[in-house]
Amino acid sequence: MNPKPLIPLEEAQARLLALAKPLGSAIVPVEEAVGHYLAEPLLARRTQPAADLSAMDGYAVGEADLSGPWRVIGESAAGHPFAGTLAPREAVRISTGAMMPSGGGAVLLQEDAILDGGTLRLSGSDSATPRHIRRKGFDFAEGDLLLEAGSRIGPAQLALAIGSGHGELPVGRRASLCVIDSGDELASDPAQALGHQIPASNGPMLATMAAPFVGECRRIGPVADRLEALVAAFEQTGDADVIVTSGGASVGDHDLVRPALEAWGATIDFWRIALRPGKPLLVARKGTTLVLGLPGNPVSSYVTAFLFLLPLLRNLAGAGNPLPKSILLPLGGVLPETGPRTEFYRASLEPGGVLPYDQRDSSALRSLAAANALIARRAGAAAASVGDTVEVFPLQNGGIA
């Protein structure tokens, strides 16, 4: 009997995200919202700026009175507006960010002015101008839509939320995650790994990748390659929203994640995708818990976590665009044609393009640690040469920035 065809990458991602309904929302203090996704659109609660302000240091004068001379009658400083009204031929000393006085419609820059006693004159040919005024509401007005639901709150978005009058924000709840790595060859203490062992690095790697997108993360393992040990590990995951395993998802005699999931009572949604590295990826469900079975080779585990685990966690947290973003760049090397699977290559972003690494073994940690990008080569792509345009996924911030 012929095996089932491998599932294309995009179809597998879509199927996974269709299972990952957002986990609800909570209201949090605005400064605690950083890293979360907005559960509702962000609307301005105030107008910014709330009045006409000077964009420069200088003197505020009337809009019809641009050449002077003027009599200086007071000062407007940031936070301390001038209380009176300008009459013709009158000026007010003004600082950057200060409110324009009533009757003021232009600003004479400080470097274009000469103050002699109380009389203000032009120092050259440049006159006062309205160009140096920040008009009321030029940034946003009360009621404006500032951010869509599903937007991630970073430092700039935090400033926008606070500046628009928000002390609290509704954000999506982050998933609880349990990471299980399995394999008889894994040593929990990297300093004590014997010749037939390797340090168990995948669990810490996956937990660290997921950390910005989860509420809590537990780790179990390394777990021995025994069915009863894996079933027991699944039973220890409690009420985790997501379980991710590393290793044991392939078809060898010691790859027991799939039968262990079935013995635990989970349902396999799909298994094996048209991806290199990462073909043995598995997705299962038990109740409301989603399970991702990732390959054990570290590069395969990293790539599938980047393409599946992180989008899953972002979707559960309410992200509007949970999938990683790609860009097009010139290739700085050569790449072979691809077969029936989409292939990802470790690479570095360089001035003017992207350079693929020669080391492509899925166990090679050194090139993985050096990479800051992945080059995606879709199934059936022709060989690529220097200067060809290729699709690139920057790895910064889990692929979302």
Buried (B, 14 or more C-beta within 10 A) or exposed (E): EEEEEBBBBEEBBEBBBEBBEBBEBBEBEBEBBBBBBBBBEBBBEBBBBEEBBBEBBBBBBBBEBBEBEBEBBBBBBEEEBBEBEBEEBBBBBBBBBBBBBEBBBBBBBBEBBEBEEEBBBBBEEEBBBBEBBBEBBEBBEBEBEBBEBBBBBBEEBBEBBEBBEBEEBBBBBBBBBBBBBBBBBBBEEEEEBEEEBBBBBBBBBBBEBBBBBBBEBBBBBBBBBBEEBBBBBBEEBEEBBBBBBBBBBBEEEBBBBBEBBEBBEBEBBBBBBBBBBBBBBBBBBBEEBBBBBBBBBBBBBBBBBBBBBBBBBBBBBBBBBBBBEBEEBBBBBEBEEBEEBBBBBBBBBEEEBBBBBEEBEBEBBEBBEEBEBBBBBBBEBEEBEEEBEBBBBBBEEBBBE
